[in-house]
């Protein structure tokens, strides 16, 4: 299971590519990972 810091770093790494290809300006993590309440069965919720 990935940590919140790992997920945030992955999103930061992909943000420039997503901006250039699709014009996405901002990525926001929400849900159990954002609240740091994730479990082994949690998915990752991302708002574009």
C-alpha positions in Angstrom: 0.0 0.0 0.0 1.4 3.4 -0.9 1.7 6.2 1.5 0.1 9.7 1.1 3.5 11.2 0.4 4.1 8.6 -2.4 0.8 9.3 -4.0 1.4 13.0 -3.9 4.8 12.6 -5.5 3.4 10.5 -8.3 0.7 13.1 -9.0 3.4 15.9 -9.0 5.5 13.8 -11.5 2.6 13.4 -13.9 1.2 16.9 -13.7 3.4 18.5 -16.4 2.5 15.8 -18.9 -1.2 16.0 -18.1 -1.0 19.8 -18.5 0.7 19.7 -21.8 -1.4 16.9 -23.3 -4.8 17.7 -21.9 -4.6 21.2 -20.4 -5.2 19.9 -16.9 -4.1 22.7 -14.5 -4.7 21.0 -11.1 -4.9 17.6 -9.6 -6.6 17.1 -6.2 -6.5 14.0 -4.0 -9.6 13.4 -2.0 -11.3 10.6 -0.1 -9.7 8.2 2.3 -6.1 8.9 1.2 -6.5 12.6 1.6 -7.9 12.0 5.1 -5.1 9.5 5.8 -7.7 6.8 6.5 -6.8 4.5 3.7 -6.9 0.7 4.0 -5.6 -2.1 1.8 -8.9 -2.1 0.0 -9.0 1.7 -0.6 -8.9 3.2 -4.1 -7.3 6.5 -5.0 -9.7 9.4 -5.7 -8.3 12.1 -7.9 -10.2 15.2 -9.1 -8.9 16.9 -12.3 
